[in-house]
Amino acid sequence: MEHQIHRIGVLTSGGDAPGMNAAVRAVVRTAVDCGIECVGIRRGWNGLINSDFVQLDASSVSHIINKGGTVLYTARSEEFMTEPGRAKALSTCKLLGLDAIVAIGGDGTFRGALALSRQAAASGYGSLQVVGIPATIDNDIGCSHYTIGFDTACNTAVECIDKLRDTMQSHERCSVVEVMGRHAGHLALYVGIAVGATAVLIPEREVDFEAEIVEKIRRARLAGTTHYMVVVAEGAGSAADIGRRIHEELGLDPRVTVLGHIQRGGSPSARDRETASRMGYEAVMALTSGKGNCVIATKDGRIVDLDMEEALQMKKPFPMERYQILEALTLSGSKRD
Ligand code: F6P
């Protein structure tokens, strides 16, 4: 059934990611181009609950494509996870006359969007179509090969680790660097390959500390290296603990760095700006072609729209084959068995 779209809300939710503003800009500009009004909902789903919004026109989103963070602010909303909370959100949607919402964030954001759309249908509100745009530096959303923010976060981490390598080389030290990624190792493995790490620890791979870390550092030393870089995904453990174990097992005196939230900031890379712009455009085009309740995802480099319920069930295989590449390319590479 065609859903007439006259006014849409757009919001950012969950952890912010570089490129979110480019997505907001694309949604607004495409909507205006299609003769659709746009309302910016501030602070994620809390913005609907608390009627915290701003009308957006084409000029409202000028000069933000290159800005990190989100001009709409973001938040995680416990209240929205409850039916009464969503009822408050629906009353704001009714007040504003929203036909659809574009939610930019992670899969938790999409689950909330789908619950809101279903509650709207069940409570007599009528049609409230929702579209999700995947944005998180973790790149851990099962239905999309790529999520906005991942490339910028990786570049930030690589830049920081390159700086660390300079001083580790001068002092002939071991550096243990903890990167973000929540429960996934996409960021850690991608960055580990990009910096030529001696070893990378990811939650997707059980670690035999002796065989993995200790032996790799020993082999690197035997190959003539006198400084070592170990990258740890936060979901695989704490860099401080890894540093202590390296000290105990090898007598080295590692320096530990937790990159933390620096990976969430900065001007989005070209890839994040361009991907976010295409996703924002396709999100509005999906709505105008009656494809509500979907997630805009990338698949083999293309932008596709997936049924939201199906998208939320999808799992993304971890590229474990890349772990072998990492091992083959570093001086500490494992013996071919
Ligand atoms: O999901 C993005 C992310 O940066 C994760 O990598 C990290 O574990 C988490 O958010 C940190 O959450 P917060 O910003 O609430 O501390």
Residues whose N, C-alpha, C, O or C-beta is under 5 A from the ligand:
A	BS01	F6P	G15 T136 I137 D138 M180 G181 R182
